[in-house]
């Protein structure tokens, strides 16, 4: 395979001001793309009402974006080499901006799904391109400055997405979830065209483009994302639709991996996984995706279903994690300069495990202050983890491998989130059923506590007359349902605690990076 020319080594370790400004513009574009994964999650009911959509159809506003984005992310490395970073990023930013505008003008659910899919596919190219640029244009000595920046954006954007979405919908309308991207998107596009000059295009790659491999990858990843998104709600393989897409996923996956190892220029180069630290960094990224997206899902579900919080209240509660991330970013950068990254990851994994373990004592009356410390631990630990994980995975690779590797690395985080949400959703249902059965068994009239509670309920509903007995029984059933739901949440948090403790053992497989390895500078 023809390898692109590696960037020349920097003459000085000082950061060029123009490059830094250009990179910050790119980071802002990446922030918008990642933010849009979650910004609609808190406002789907409003979008559903505005478009007159059914309950089944409205979920596709989220699913279409995720499926399309997960296809583009690994493809972006090849396209960036073919078109150059400038035009790849400019096309991505411009297309994302246009599709955001189209989403805001959608009048039917079908239109919205199409525009959201195109928004995710086109905009998804910005995310790995920014990661790759960070490790190509800055000298190794400056990774402690740029790494916290991309780590902060990659973790902060999905965390504050529901918060920002809730504010915009409540203060304006759901249209502003998309309109908010237009002016910044135009700015980022202009900045990309006029400022990015990191590399040159290699148009010969267009003639070598493996269309069979691309089609196989699209079906493989798209089907996998669909199965993970919809499987829990469709009772997995009890659904013919899920079974069909699983077969498509497996068949296309076999074809994709065959083409990846036999094509002259595969659309996705998998050789980066032969690097031990990249493979371990991708494993950590996958697991962090579970924690990042899993908790972004779990906390709002608890606060909404158990505490009856509004979207705005949920956003304000979740914002604690975002503030903790923001304040920790410069500290993480400083620690990168003085601490072994394996030790940093160990501290982050331990802090994350401690935060989830604290929530295993969850009860139905927990609110903002009970969740305050666990959320701070979550935010701090995510930043302490993500910065060294990024460096371990990408910062030590040869420059010519970084563009392809960045797509793979970012893909693992997204797939981790999808797998995590699928497992969490399934386990939440199964554990709730388990606890409901156990609690129902204990509700027998031979127990004094049950009789006293029933008597109290009868008194509470005495104004209903003959219906008081039925109302009190319904209230008792509601209490059992609520408590079984809360206990299921506690089980999930215990599982997450064990998962992050296991990562501590995996750290022994990570090789200590050499200070002179990897990195590069632009020209």
FITI-112655 format. One line per 10 residues: number of its first residue (from 1); their letters; for each residue x, y, z of C-alpha. Coordinates in nm, 4 decimals. Example, Ala and Ser with C-alpha at 12.3 -4.5 7.8 and 13.67 -1.06 7.14 Angstrom:
BEGIN
1> AS> 1.2300,-0.4500,0.7800 ~ 1.3670,-0.1060,0.7140
***
This chain:
BEGIN
1> XXXXXXXXXX> 0.0000,0.0000,0.0000 ~ 0.1160,0.3540,-0.0719 ~ 0.1738,0.5404,0.2520 ~ 0.1224,0.9171,0.2730 ~ 0.4243,1.1262,0.3448 ~ 0.4739,1.1732,0.7158 ~ 0.4679,1.5328,0.8363 ~ 0.8057,1.6889,0.8854 ~ 0.9408,1.7049,1.2354 ~ 0.8858,2.0433,1.3963
11> XXXXXXXXXX> 1.1825,2.2751,1.4100 ~ 1.0643,2.4092,1.7405 ~ 0.8481,2.2735,2.0204 ~ 0.6613,2.6034,2.0471 ~ 0.2973,2.5929,1.9380 ~ 0.2298,2.8004,1.6280 ~ -0.0506,3.0479,1.7051 ~ -0.2178,3.0069,1.3642 ~ -0.2166,2.6288,1.3970 ~ -0.3606,2.6482,1.7449
21> XXXXXXXXXX> -0.6429,2.8794,1.6340 ~ -0.7153,2.6530,1.3360 ~ -0.7225,2.3490,1.5627 ~ -0.9590,2.5221,1.8073 ~ -1.1990,2.5923,1.5199 ~ -1.1856,2.2238,1.4258 ~ -1.2469,2.1224,1.7885 ~ -1.5549,2.3443,1.7940 ~ -1.6867,2.1630,1.4851 ~ -1.6254,1.8283,1.6540
31> XXXXXXXXXX> -1.8075,1.9551,1.9628 ~ -2.1188,2.0264,1.7536 ~ -2.1088,1.6819,1.5906 ~ -2.0774,1.4961,1.9230 ~ -2.3284,1.7244,2.0964 ~ -2.5948,1.6396,1.8389 ~ -2.5816,1.2727,1.9393 ~ -2.7567,1.3533,2.2673 ~ -2.9059,1.7027,2.2261 ~ -3.2404,1.5674,2.1017
41> XXXXXXXXXX> -3.2722,1.2953,2.3676 ~ -3.4498,1.5141,2.6240 ~ -3.6758,1.6777,2.3641 ~ -3.8089,1.3815,2.1627 ~ -4.1661,1.4255,2.2987 ~ -4.1732,1.7864,2.1732 ~ -4.0361,1.6833,1.8306 ~ -4.2916,1.4005,1.8187 ~ -4.5770,1.6428,1.8873 ~ -4.4449,1.8966,1.6365
51> XXXXXXXXXX> -4.4153,1.6422,1.3547 ~ -4.7186,1.4324,1.4454 ~ -4.5004,1.1228,1.4691 ~ -4.5801,0.7884,1.6288 ~ -4.3943,0.6564,1.9333 ~ -4.2112,0.3976,1.7202 ~ -4.1086,0.6479,1.4525 ~ -3.9760,0.9214,1.6822 ~ -3.6979,0.6964,1.8142 ~ -3.5484,0.7009,1.4637
61> XXXXXXXXXX> -3.4576,1.0682,1.5078 ~ -3.1838,0.9397,1.7378 ~ -3.1181,0.6016,1.5757 ~ -3.0757,0.7345,1.2198 ~ -2.8054,0.9767,1.3344 ~ -2.6171,0.7100,1.5293 ~ -2.6230,0.4516,1.2496 ~ -2.5046,0.7003,0.9863 ~ -2.2327,0.8458,1.2091 ~ -2.0899,0.5054,1.3026
71> XXXXXXXXXX> -2.0471,0.4263,0.9300 ~ -1.8620,0.7498,0.8537 ~ -1.6224,0.7487,1.1513 ~ -1.3967,0.4603,1.0346 ~ -1.4234,0.5741,0.6696 ~ -1.2972,0.9233,0.7532 ~ -0.9309,0.8192,0.7639 ~ -0.9325,0.7078,0.3992 ~ -1.1284,1.0142,0.2874 ~ -0.8952,1.2465,0.4766
81> XXXXXXXXXX> -0.5939,1.0947,0.3019 ~ -0.7687,1.1169,-0.0353 ~ -0.9143,1.4692,-0.0081 ~ -0.6715,1.6203,0.2497 ~ -0.7657,1.7336,0.5991 ~ -0.8764,2.0737,0.4671 ~ -1.1392,1.9526,0.2223 ~ -1.2490,1.6539,0.4270 ~ -1.3199,1.8755,0.7266 ~ -1.4700,2.1582,0.5205
91> XXXXXXXXXX> -1.7113,1.9226,0.3406 ~ -1.8057,1.7623,0.6727 ~ -1.8689,2.0964,0.8458 ~ -2.0624,2.2416,0.5509 ~ -2.2767,1.9305,0.5077 ~ -2.3451,1.9064,0.8805 ~ -2.4524,2.2720,0.8868 ~ -2.6825,2.2352,0.5852 ~ -2.8421,1.9192,0.7239 ~ -2.8945,2.0941,1.0618
101> XXXXXXXXXX> -3.0893,2.3647,0.8789 ~ -3.2911,2.1019,0.6928 ~ -3.3731,1.9246,1.0210 ~ -3.5106,2.2515,1.1608 ~ -3.7356,2.2935,0.8556 ~ -3.8645,1.9339,0.8512 ~ -4.2429,1.9088,0.8520 ~ -4.2817,1.5293,0.8581 ~ -4.1090,1.2523,1.0522 ~ -3.9874,1.0979,0.7248
111> XXXXXXXXXX> -3.8086,1.4202,0.6296 ~ -3.6569,1.4486,0.9763 ~ -3.5196,1.0927,0.9674 ~ -3.3572,1.1487,0.6261 ~ -3.1964,1.4800,0.7273 ~ -3.0792,1.3370,1.0609 ~ -2.9157,1.0400,0.8865 ~ -2.7342,1.2721,0.6454 ~ -2.6398,1.5028,0.9324 ~ -2.4827,1.2128,1.1232
121> XXXXXXXXXX> -2.3078,1.0649,0.8183 ~ -2.1547,1.3878,0.6884 ~ -2.0789,1.5420,1.0279 ~ -1.9291,1.2208,1.1643 ~ -1.6139,1.2847,0.9609 ~ -1.5189,1.5789,1.1823 ~ -1.4661,1.3720,1.4973 ~ -1.1755,1.1403,1.4009 ~ -1.0239,1.4119,1.1782 ~ -0.9768,1.6339,1.4826
131> XXXXXXXXXX> -0.8238,1.3516,1.6859 ~ -0.5824,1.2697,1.4037 ~ -0.4851,1.6347,1.3521 ~ -0.4043,1.6754,1.7202 ~ -0.1398,1.4043,1.6994 ~ -0.0054,1.5092,1.3584 ~ 0.0399,1.8861,1.3792 ~ 0.1621,1.9339,1.7348 ~ 0.4968,1.8188,1.8762 ~ 0.4994,1.5356,2.1295
141> XXXXXXXXXX> 0.5930,1.7783,2.4077 ~ 0.2641,1.9640,2.3631 ~ 0.0308,1.6669,2.3856 ~ -0.0376,1.7559,2.7494 ~ -0.2035,2.0754,2.6237 ~ -0.4029,1.9486,2.3250 ~ -0.5038,1.6086,2.4679 ~ -0.7146,1.7500,2.7543 ~ -0.8890,1.9720,2.5001 ~ -1.0086,1.6906,2.2737
151> XXXXXXXXXX> -1.0720,1.4655,2.5747 ~ -1.2897,1.7365,2.7303 ~ -1.4936,1.7848,2.4134 ~ -1.5361,1.4095,2.3493 ~ -1.6756,1.3527,2.6992 ~ -1.8381,1.6884,2.7817 ~ -2.0479,1.7205,2.4643 ~ -2.2608,1.4039,2.5148 ~ -2.2861,1.4783,2.8874 ~ -2.4322,1.8282,2.8506
161> XXXXXXXXXX> -2.6334,1.7431,2.5375 ~ -2.9564,1.6624,2.7260 ~ -2.9058,1.9716,2.9462 ~ -2.8663,2.2090,2.6534 ~ -3.1477,2.0398,2.4639 ~ -3.3822,2.0788,2.7605 ~ -3.3018,2.4498,2.7945 ~ -3.3448,2.5240,2.4238 ~ -3.6748,2.3383,2.3995 ~ -3.8185,2.4973,2.7128
171> XXXXXXXXXX> -3.7030,2.8530,2.6389 ~ -3.7629,2.8517,2.2612 ~ -3.8720,2.5457,2.0579 ~ -3.7315,2.2132,1.9382 ~ -3.6277,2.3762,1.6088 ~ -3.3448,2.5496,1.7926 ~ -3.1843,2.2141,1.8694 ~ -3.0717,2.2300,1.5049 ~ -3.0714,2.6029,1.4269 ~ -2.8097,2.6539,1.6962
181> XXXXXXXXXX> -2.5594,2.4793,1.4653 ~ -2.6050,2.7038,1.1621 ~ -2.4031,3.0182,1.2393 ~ -2.1159,2.8330,1.4176 ~ -2.1191,2.5756,1.1352 ~ -2.0724,2.8449,0.8699 ~ -1.7836,2.9915,1.0710 ~ -1.6147,2.6521,1.1111 ~ -1.6536,2.5770,0.7404 ~ -1.4942,2.9077,0.6373
191> XXXXXXXXXX> -1.2133,2.8559,0.8906 ~ -1.1475,2.5062,0.7535 ~ -1.1212,2.6247,0.3930 ~ -0.9012,2.9265,0.4677 ~ -0.6800,2.8029,0.7521 ~ -0.6199,2.4251,0.7313 ~ -0.3004,2.3465,0.5398 ~ -0.1663,2.0425,0.7250 ~ -0.1367,1.8063,0.4280 ~ -0.2024,1.7546,0.0587
201> XXXXXXXXXX> -0.4706,1.5383,-0.1117 ~ -0.3863,1.2060,-0.2718 ~ -0.6532,1.1781,-0.5425 ~ -0.5036,0.8534,-0.6720 ~ -0.6796,0.6853,-0.3786 ~ -1.0129,0.7532,-0.5489 ~ -0.9258,0.5063,-0.8258 ~ -0.8334,0.2460,-0.5639 ~ -1.1446,0.2971,-0.3485 ~ -1.2818,-0.0424,-0.2435
211> XXXXXXXXXX> -1.6534,-0.0008,-0.3071 ~ -1.7248,-0.3611,-0.2079 ~ -1.5449,-0.3134,0.1229 ~ -1.7296,0.0137,0.1845 ~ -2.0703,-0.1416,0.1146 ~ -1.9880,-0.4362,0.3418 ~ -1.8723,-0.2021,0.6186 ~ -2.1854,0.0116,0.5900 ~ -2.4156,-0.2924,0.6178 ~ -2.2027,-0.4468,0.8943
221> XXXXXXXXXX> -2.1833,-0.1396,1.1181 ~ -2.5309,-0.0112,1.0314 ~ -2.6931,-0.3459,1.1104 ~ -2.4891,-0.3821,1.4291 ~ -2.5918,-0.0356,1.5500 ~ -2.9566,-0.1076,1.4652 ~ -2.9562,-0.4390,1.6534 ~ -2.7940,-0.2782,1.9580 ~ -3.0317,0.0209,1.9531 ~ -3.3559,-0.1704,1.8959
231> XXXXXXXXXX> -3.2782,-0.5160,2.0368 ~ -3.3756,-0.4542,2.3990 ~ -3.7141,-0.3073,2.3044 ~ -3.7900,-0.5898,2.0599 ~ -3.6954,-0.8733,2.3001 ~ -3.3859,-0.9463,2.0928 ~ -3.4034,-1.2616,1.8816 ~ -3.7731,-1.3107,1.9465 ~ -3.8117,-1.0437,1.6785 ~ -3.7814,-1.1492,1.3127
241> XXXXXXXXXX> -3.6544,-0.8000,1.2278 ~ -3.3699,-0.8213,1.4814 ~ -3.2839,-1.1710,1.3596 ~ -3.2708,-1.0512,0.9977 ~ -3.0420,-0.7584,1.0764 ~ -2.8193,-0.9850,1.2859 ~ -2.7730,-1.2165,0.9874 ~ -2.6972,-0.9129,0.7675 ~ -2.4446,-0.7939,1.0260 ~ -2.2627,-1.1280,1.0422
251> XXXXXXXXXX> -2.2597,-1.1825,0.6641 ~ -2.1439,-0.8292,0.5851 ~ -1.8894,-0.8464,0.8679 ~ -1.7240,-1.1525,0.7172 ~ -1.7032,-0.9805,0.3770 ~ -1.5736,-0.6563,0.5288 ~ -1.2898,-0.8227,0.7218 ~ -1.1942,-1.0285,0.4144 ~ -1.1689,-0.7108,0.2069 ~ -0.9819,-0.5305,0.4871
261> XXXXXXXXXX> -0.7028,-0.7886,0.4652 ~ -0.7000,-0.8501,0.0883 ~ -0.7842,-0.5217,-0.0882 ~ -0.4972,-0.3136,-0.2301 ~ -0.6244,-0.0074,-0.0379 ~ -0.8869,-0.1155,0.2182 ~ -1.1344,0.1529,0.3230 ~ -1.0340,0.0804,0.6828 ~ -0.6760,-0.0212,0.7624 ~ -0.6830,-0.2549,1.0640
271> XXXXXXXXXX> -0.3043,-0.2777,1.1034 ~ -0.3097,-0.0307,1.3916 ~ -0.4457,-0.3078,1.6144 ~ -0.1099,-0.4841,1.5832 ~ 0.0237,-0.2073,1.8078 ~ -0.0286,-0.3315,2.1630 ~ -0.0913,0.0084,2.3185 ~ -0.3370,0.1082,2.0461 ~ -0.5271,-0.2175,2.1003 ~ -0.5394,-0.1610,2.4772
281> XXXXXXXXXX> -0.6315,0.2062,2.4318 ~ -0.9191,0.1008,2.2057 ~ -1.0349,-0.1497,2.4685 ~ -1.0296,0.1256,2.7319 ~ -1.2116,0.3610,2.4927 ~ -1.4794,0.0958,2.4358 ~ -1.5302,0.0565,2.8096 ~ -1.5310,0.4316,2.8698 ~ -1.8037,0.4521,2.6045 ~ -2.0115,0.2184,2.8208
291> XXXXXXXXXX> -1.9592,0.4403,3.1245 ~ -1.9991,0.7702,2.9399 ~ -2.3177,0.6923,2.7472 ~ -2.4533,0.4440,3.0009 ~ -2.4629,0.6947,3.2857 ~ -2.5870,0.9706,3.0540 ~ -2.8839,0.7366,2.9993 ~ -2.9289,0.5970,3.3527 ~ -2.9383,0.9184,3.5556 ~ -3.2111,1.0880,3.3461
301> XXXXXXXXXX> -3.4248,0.7724,3.3425 ~ -3.4085,0.7479,3.7226 ~ -3.4736,1.1202,3.7759 ~ -3.7658,1.1186,3.5342 ~ -3.9350,0.7891,3.6244 ~ -3.8727,0.7854,4.0012 ~ -3.8279,1.1505,4.0988 ~ -4.0627,1.2913,3.8309 ~ -3.8097,1.5562,3.7265 ~ -3.8713,1.7730,3.4204
311> XXXXXXXXXX> -3.6184,1.7881,3.1334 ~ -3.4877,2.1160,3.2722 ~ -3.4447,1.9769,3.6264 ~ -3.2656,1.6709,3.4867 ~ -3.0338,1.8946,3.2868 ~ -2.9499,2.1052,3.5925 ~ -2.8727,1.7916,3.7939 ~ -2.6563,1.6400,3.5216 ~ -2.4678,1.9669,3.4711 ~ -2.2591,1.8893,3.7802
321> XXXXXXXXXX> -2.0623,1.6307,3.5809 ~ -1.9961,1.8816,3.3031 ~ -1.8586,2.1395,3.5452 ~ -1.6356,1.8759,3.7075 ~ -1.4976,1.7770,3.3648 ~ -1.4290,2.1373,3.2676 ~ -1.2425,2.2141,3.5891 ~ -1.0431,1.8898,3.5749 ~ -0.9197,1.9313,3.2151 ~ -0.6193,2.1573,3.2960
331> XXXXXXXXXX> -0.5302,1.9384,3.5944 ~ -0.5309,1.6298,3.3707 ~ -0.2999,1.8102,3.1284 ~ -0.0587,1.8946,3.4059 ~ -0.0643,1.5392,3.5405 ~ 0.0269,1.4124,3.1908 ~ 0.3592,1.5941,3.2237 ~ 0.4573,1.4503,3.5602 ~ 0.2798,1.1137,3.5978 ~ 0.2977,0.7761,3.4294
341> XXXXXXXXXX> -0.0179,0.7591,3.2117 ~ -0.0869,0.4082,3.3416 ~ -0.1084,0.5486,3.6943 ~ -0.3396,0.8265,3.5718 ~ -0.5703,0.5717,3.4105 ~ -0.5634,0.3664,3.7301 ~ -0.6727,0.6704,3.9324 ~ -0.9472,0.7456,3.6811 ~ -1.0810,0.3894,3.6712 ~ -1.0762,0.3736,4.0524
351> XXXXXXXXXX> -1.2582,0.7068,4.0845 ~ -1.5208,0.5984,3.8343 ~ -1.5699,0.2680,4.0174 ~ -1.6026,0.4544,4.3501 ~ -1.8628,0.6891,4.2025 ~ -2.0783,0.4043,4.0698 ~ -2.0340,0.2009,4.3889 ~ -2.1697,0.4941,4.5942 ~ -2.4936,0.4758,4.3916 ~ -2.5466,0.1073,4.4770
361> XXXXXXXXXX> -2.7199,0.2366,4.7936 ~ -2.9758,0.4183,4.5741 ~ -3.3251,0.4690,4.7172 ~ -3.6381,0.6265,4.5717 ~ -3.5815,0.9573,4.7540 ~ -3.2321,1.0335,4.6207 ~ -3.2156,1.3646,4.4399 ~ -2.9602,1.6356,4.3508 ~ -2.7496,1.6290,4.6666 ~ -2.7333,1.2507,4.7071
371> XXXXXXXXXX> -2.6099,1.2289,4.3454 ~ -2.3782,1.5287,4.3782 ~ -2.0582,1.3518,4.4868 ~ -2.1006,1.0500,4.2526 ~ -2.1465,1.2908,3.9617 ~ -1.8357,1.4868,4.0554 ~ -1.6384,1.1621,4.0741 ~ -1.7770,1.0669,3.7339 ~ -1.6699,1.3951,3.5742 ~ -1.3257,1.4086,3.7309
381> XXXXXXXXXX> -1.2544,1.0425,3.6570 ~ -1.3629,1.0669,3.2929 ~ -1.1126,1.3457,3.2318 ~ -0.8331,1.1750,3.4259 ~ -0.8949,0.8596,3.2156 ~ -0.9599,0.9947,2.8692 ~ -0.6480,1.2108,2.8330 ~ -0.3943,0.9291,2.8875 ~ -0.6142,0.6810,2.6949 ~ -0.6044,0.9083,2.3902
391> XXXXXXXXXX> -0.2273,0.9423,2.4191 ~ -0.1654,0.5721,2.4746 ~ -0.3735,0.4821,2.1693 ~ -0.2794,0.7529,1.9173 ~ 0.0163,0.9463,2.0524 ~ 0.2670,0.6638,2.0012 ~ 0.1746,0.5549,1.6476 ~ 0.3802,0.6383,1.3373 ~ 0.2328,0.9513,1.1709 ~ 0.1273,0.7653,0.8539
401> XXXXXXXXXX> -0.1021,0.5361,1.0587 ~ -0.2757,0.8015,1.2664 ~ -0.5585,0.9048,1.0306 ~ -0.6909,0.5516,0.9887 ~ -0.6262,0.4668,1.3527 ~ -0.8190,0.7732,1.4716 ~ -1.1325,0.6497,1.2965 ~ -1.0997,0.3059,1.4544 ~ -1.0312,0.4532,1.7970 ~ -1.3374,0.6801,1.7880
411> XXXXXXXXXX> -1.5473,0.3943,1.6546 ~ -1.4667,0.1849,1.9617 ~ -1.6022,0.4568,2.1921 ~ -1.9292,0.4819,1.9971 ~ -1.9687,0.1043,1.9785 ~ -1.8947,0.0814,2.3506 ~ -2.1794,0.3231,2.4137 ~ -2.4160,0.1253,2.1877 ~ -2.3228,-0.2103,2.3430 ~ -2.3437,-0.0629,2.6925
421> XXXXXXXXXX> -2.6887,0.0866,2.6361 ~ -2.8156,-0.2409,2.4887 ~ -2.6885,-0.4433,2.7855 ~ -2.8046,-0.1864,3.0413 ~ -3.1528,-0.1660,2.8879 ~ -3.1907,-0.5430,2.8842 ~ -3.0560,-0.5960,3.2352 ~ -3.2652,-0.3121,3.3743 ~ -3.5816,-0.4846,3.2525 ~ -3.4775,-0.8321,3.3658
431> XXXXXXXXXX> -3.3581,-0.7193,3.7105 ~ -3.6752,-0.5152,3.7618 ~ -3.8839,-0.8238,3.6848 ~ -3.6675,-1.0292,3.9211 ~ -3.7006,-0.7838,4.2104 ~ -4.0736,-0.7357,4.1457 ~ -4.1269,-1.1113,4.1764 ~ -3.9224,-1.1290,4.4973 ~ -4.0987,-0.8296,4.6561 ~ -4.4411,-0.9603,4.5529
441> XXXXXXXXXX> -4.3673,-1.2886,4.7312 ~ -4.3057,-1.0968,5.0538 ~ -4.6415,-0.9188,5.0275 ~ -4.8492,-1.1757,5.2148 ~ -5.1136,-1.0879,5.4658 ~ -4.9482,-1.2974,5.7363 ~ -4.6897,-1.0219,5.7815 ~ -4.7770,-0.7482,6.0271 ~ -4.5936,-0.4781,5.8264 ~ -4.7984,-0.5526,5.5152
451> XXXXXXXXXX> -5.1256,-0.5331,5.7107 ~ -5.0249,-0.2069,5.8780 ~ -4.9321,-0.0528,5.5420 ~ -5.2589,-0.1714,5.3857 ~ -5.4570,-0.0220,5.6770 ~ -5.2733,0.3086,5.6375 ~ -5.3480,0.3071,5.2652 ~ -5.7183,0.2310,5.3289 ~ -5.7327,0.5310,5.5602 ~ -5.5610,0.7527,5.3028
461> XXXXXXXXXX> -5.8147,0.6593,5.0332 ~ -6.1156,0.6430,5.2687 ~ -6.2774,0.9369,5.0877 ~ -6.3243,0.7097,4.7836 ~ -6.5750,0.4959,4.9683 ~ -6.6122,0.1453,4.8238 ~ -6.3226,0.2096,4.5832 ~ -6.0794,0.2652,4.8716 ~ -5.9761,-0.1013,4.8853 ~ -5.8919,-0.1147,4.5156
471> XXXXXXXXXX> -5.7065,0.2200,4.5324 ~ -5.4945,0.1031,4.8276 ~ -5.4057,-0.2216,4.6496 ~ -5.3015,-0.0230,4.3409 ~ -5.0898,0.2033,4.5601 ~ -4.9186,-0.0999,4.7146 ~ -4.8508,-0.2421,4.3690 ~ -4.7095,0.0941,4.2629 ~ -4.4729,0.0937,4.5598 ~ -4.3512,-0.2545,4.4699
481> XXXXXXXXXX> -4.2980,-0.1481,4.1076 ~ -4.1067,0.1625,4.2134 ~ -3.8834,-0.0220,4.4583 ~ -3.8069,-0.3031,4.2118 ~ -3.7134,-0.0370,3.9533 ~ -3.4781,0.1365,4.1987 ~ -3.3208,-0.1952,4.3024 ~ -3.2591,-0.2762,3.9367 ~ -3.0753,0.0546,3.9011 ~ -2.8578,-0.0318,4.2003
491> XXXXXXXXXX> -2.7722,-0.3663,4.0371 ~ -2.6584,-0.1893,3.7171 ~ -2.4360,0.0462,3.9131 ~ -2.2817,-0.2501,4.0946 ~ -2.2110,-0.4141,3.7588 ~ -2.0453,-0.0958,3.6291 ~ -1.8334,-0.0821,3.9444 ~ -1.7003,-0.4321,3.8766 ~ -1.6362,-0.3483,3.5110 ~ -1.4133,-0.0516,3.5930
501> XXXXXXXXXX> -1.2295,-0.2427,3.8626 ~ -1.1474,-0.5073,3.6009 ~ -0.9846,-0.2376,3.3905 ~ -0.7287,-0.1917,3.6669 ~ -0.6028,-0.5442,3.5909 ~ -0.5847,-0.4666,3.2186 ~ -0.3423,-0.1814,3.2914 ~ -0.0667,-0.4386,3.3458 ~ -0.0842,-0.5150,2.9719 ~ -0.0078,-0.1541,2.8751
511> XXXXXXXXXX> 0.3517,-0.0738,2.7869 ~ 0.4958,0.2469,2.9286 ~ 0.5181,0.4915,2.6358 ~ 0.8553,0.6206,2.5291 ~ 0.8721,0.9964,2.5558 ~ 1.0146,1.0351,2.2084 ~ 0.7653,0.8146,2.0279 ~ 0.4935,0.9250,1.7920 ~ 0.3753,1.2709,1.7185 ~ 0.4776,1.5086,1.4553
521> XXX> 0.4335,1.8536,1.3287 ~ 0.2681,2.0115,1.0397 ~ 0.4351,2.2005,0.7659
***
